[in-house]
Amino acid sequence: MNEQIRILQLIDSLQVGGAEVLAVNIANALSNEGVESHLCVTRNEGPLKEYIEPAVQYLFLKRKKTVDIKSIYKLKNYIKYNNISIIHAHSTSYFLAICVKFIYPKLKIIWHDHYGKSELLKNTSRLSIQFLSFLFSGVLSVNLKLFEWSKKYLVVKRVFFLKNFPVFMDLKRTTVLKGAKRNRIVHVAGFRKQKDHLTLLNAFKIILNQEPTSSLHLIGKVYKGIYSDSIKTFISDHNLSKYVFLYDVRSDIKNILDQADIGVLSSDSEGLPISLLEYGLAKLPVVVTNVGDCAAVVTNKQVVVPPKRSDKLADAIVCLIKDQELRDKVAFDLHAEVLKNYAIENSIKKIIKIYTTLI
């Protein structure tokens, strides 16, 4: 049956982000399961390109604008030539998929909703998606809030809850963490406002007063703009440059986590962050904010704190630093949870089953 399935993953870029990583991982995993797997990038390539498996057929559209007629017809012709029946559109790429469907009606679209601000969703959120959702054959939601929102507000019959899953694509040992080798706190997230680095930095100031050998390592894309500038300014103004280190985008995440002592996420909103699952896969103890599905993954509530509370965040991290037994338990429980409920094998089987119901 798998050999009869021809699926195209559609994503806007190959920069390192949760949706992008998942699109590549799904494309690779499908090819390993005997599915004819395609991956199309609409706007920008990036570091993830080198991790696409040779068996995955690849297309880059170089799309320049929202309604790009050349890109629409190029994708339509590619789909028709390769007899692809389903586009699996991730995040904002759904719009291009819909444009193609207008000129190639037999095409079916599954939209994968990775929306990271699930706490903020209301009935008036994302009106364009609601209006166009009758063109979807199915929706995949990465957490329960998104799942319930889609069932209530989208005009689509099939809505599925599909958990994210972690995969370490790059096993090289390239990055060397700076500073002292003990009490290394790592934060893996792009420099976007919802990741709330400033609450983490305020918490880290508190931590330093109690545990002066600690260091903070910020891994993720440093975007140009006011938010990234505010983080750099905070570090400079508070004389933290000897303790806080910025690394920008890194792909050897397993290697980085192997050098760390504690993983942290300080977001004020989330869906289901891949980085949290990666922490678990690497057997790293964590402190996370209670947003999205983070609390569903981290079962020990001592290390789940309210968002935007630097004092609570600092207290939980200091507890882990001081209590080796707690650190070991949090790491063990998270690792077990990820292996049991967020394994790639389970997710891929579910995805293939969903595809077969639509063909």
N, C-alpha and C positions, 0 to 999 in steps of 0.2 A: 504493500500500500504506500509506503514512504516514497518509493521511486516515482509514484504518480503525482506527488505533491511538488509543485513549483512555486516557491514563495520568495517575494522580494521585500527585504527590510528597507525602509525609507527613513533617512535621518538627514538633518540639515547640515551637520558638520561632523568632523572626526576629531574635534577638540576633546580633551579629557573631561568628561562630565558623566553624571549618572546615566542619563538616557543614551548617550553616545556609547558608553562602555557596554550597556545592556544590549544595544542593537548589534554591536560587533560580536558579543558573546553568543547571542541567539543565532546569528548567521553562522558562526563557526560550529556551534553545537548541532544545529540542524544538518549541516554537511556531514558531520560525524555519525549522524543517525540515518544516513542514506537519502536525505531529502535534497532535491535540487535547490540549492540555496543561492540567492542573489542579494547583493547589498548595493543600494544606490545612495550616494551622497549628493545633496542638492546644491549647497552653497560653498562650503569651505572644507578642504581636506585638513589633516592635522596629524598629531603624533600617533593616533590609534591605527592609522593606515597600515603600518608595518606589522600589526598583529592580526590582520585578516588572513585566514587560512587560504592556501592555494586553491582548494576545492571550491571556495566561494567565488562566484562570478561577480565582477565589480564594475560599477558604472558611476562616473562623476559628471554631473550636469553643468557645473559652473554657472548656476542660476544667479542672475544679477538683480532681479526685481521680483516683486510679489507675483504679478501675472506676467510670466516670461514665456511667451508663445513658443519660442524655439525650444526651451527646456520641456514644456508640456508635450510637444510632439515628439521630441527625442525620447522621452520616457515612454510615451504611448507606443512608439514603434519598437522599442526594446522589449516591452511587455508582450506585444503581439508576436514578435519574431520568436521569443523564447517560450511562448505559450504559458505565460505566468497567469495564474488564476486569482491570486490574492496579493494585495499590497498590505504589509504590516507596517503602518505608519506610526512613527514615534513622535510624541509631543507635537510641535508646531508644523511638522511636515505634512500633517493631514490635509492642509489646504491644497498643496500640489497634487496629492492623490485624488482629491475631489475634482480638480480641474481636468485630470486625465480621464476620470470616470465619465465626465460630461461628453467626451468625444469617443469613449470606449466603454459603453454602458455595461457590458458583461463583466467588467472588472469588479471584484469584491474588495472592500476595504475593512481592515481591522485597525482601529485606532488604539494605540497604547498610551494611556494617560499617566505621565510621570509627574504631574503637577506638584510642585514642592510647597505650595501654600494652602494645603487642604483645610487647615483650620479657618481660613478666611473665605471659603466658598459660601456663596449664598445663591438664591434662586436667580439673581440677576447677574451672577458671575459668568464670564465667558459666553456672551450672547451669540457670538458668531458660531461657536461650536454647537450650541443648542439649536440654532436655526438650520445648520447643515447636517445635523446628526442623523437625519432620516436616510442619508446616503451611506451610512456605515452599516456593514453587515454584523459587526460586533465591536465591543469595547473591552479592553483589558485595563483594569485599575490596580495600582500598586499598593493601595491600602484601603481599609474599610470605609473611611470617610469619602474617598473618591468613588468607591463602589456604590455607596448609598446615594451620593449626589448624582451619579450617572443614571442609576435606576429611576430616580425621581424626576430628573430634569431633561434627560436626553430622549429623543424619539428614536429608540433603537430597541429591538426585542432581546438581543443577547448581550448581557453584561457579565463579565467574568472577573473574579478577584484572583489576580496572579501575583504571587510574592516575588519580589526581586531576589536575585541570587548572586553570590560573590564568586569571582574567578580571578586568580592572579595570572595575568597574561605575560608579564615580564618577570622572569626569575633571575635576571642579572643582578649583580651587587655593585651598582654604580654610585649611588648616593651614600655619603658618609655624614651622619649627623654631627653637628658641631657642639662645642661646649663640653661640660662635664658628662661623664658616662653614667651617672646615677640620677634618678628622678627625672627622666626625660618624658615630657608630656608632648604628645603629637596630636595635631589637629589636621585632618585631611578634608579640605573643602575649598572650592574656588572662592575668590574674594568677591562675594556678592552679599548684599545687605542682609538677606534672610539668614545668612550663616552667623551673623552677629559676633564677629571677631572682637568687637570693642567690649562686650560683656566678658568675654574670655580674658582679654587683656587686663581689665579691672580686677577680675578674680585672681589672675596671676600675680598682680601686685600684692594681694593679701597673702597668697601662697609663699612668695619670696620672704615675707616678714617672718614666717614660721619655718620654712624649709629653704634656706638660702642657697642650697646646692642644686635647686631645681632649674630646669630650662624648658622653654616652650618652642616647639618646632611647627611652623605653619607651612603646610604642604598644599599647593593648589594654585590655579591660574590667578596671577595678579593682573587684573583688568585695569586699563587706563580709566581714570575718573576720580571723582570726589571721594568715593568710599575707600578705595585702595590708598589714596593719599592720606585719608584720615587715620588709617591704621599705621602707616609709616610715621606720621606726625606724632601720634600717641607714643609710639616706641621711643622716638627721639626726645620728646618733651619730658618723659618720665625716666630717662636714662636706663632704658631696658635693652639696649643694643647688645650687651654682653650676655644676655639671658634669653632673648627672643630672636629667633632666626627664621628668615623667609627663604623658601626654596623654589617658589614658582611651581610650574608643572613638573611632576615626576611620574615616571611610569613604573619604576621598580618598587612598587608599594609594599610587597612582601618583605623585601630587604629593609625598607625603612621601618616597618612595624616590628621587625625582628630586633631592631636596635632600640626600640622605645620601651618604656615601662608602663605608661598609661595612655590610653586613647581617649579623646574627648570630642564631643560635639556640642556646640553652644547655640545652635540655631533657634530662632524664634518661630520658625515654621518649617515643616518638612512633609514629604510624602513617606517614603521608606528609603533612607539614605544607604546607598551601596557601601559607603565608607564604614558605616556601623557594622554591616555584615562582614566586611573585610577585617575589621578589628577582631570579630569573633572567630573568623577562620584562622587568624594568626595567633589565637589564644591570648589576646591582650585584654587586661582589665579595663573597664571604661567608666566614664561619667558622661551622661547625656541629659539633654533637656527633654521634658515631657511634651513632645510635639510629634505630629504624625503618628506613625506606628512604632516609634522608638521604645515606648514602654511595653509594647507587646513582645518585643525582641529581648529586652533586658529585664529579666524576671526579678532581679534583686533591686528592690525599690530604694535601698539606701543610696544608690548611685544614679537615681533618676530625679532630677531637680526641676523646679519651675523655670521657664524661660525668663530672660532678662533679670535674673537675680544673681549677680556676681558673688554675693556673700554665700549663698547656698551652693553655688558651683565650686567656690574655693573650699568650703567646708568638706564637701564630698571628696574632692581631689586630695586634700590633706589627710582625710581618713584613710584613703587608699595608700598614700605614701607611708603612713605610720603603721598600718596594720597589714602585715604580710599575709596573714591567714585570710582576711577579707579579700585582699587582692587576688589570691589564688582561687578563692571560691567564685568571685565575680567572673574571672577569666574562664574557669572550668564550666560554669553554668552557661555563659554566653556561647562558648565554643560548642557545647552540647546542643543548645537551641538552634544554632546555625546549621549544624550537621543534620539535625533531625527534621527541621521544618523549612530550611532555605537552601536545600541542596539543588544544584543545577539539574541533576538527573530527573528529579520530580517535576520541576518546572517545565523542562523540555518535553517530557511525556504529556503534560497537560496541554502545552501549546500545540503539539502535533494533533492531539485529540480534538482540540478546538478547530484547527484547520480542516480536518477531515469532515467535521459536521457541516462545513460551509461549501465544500467542493461538490 
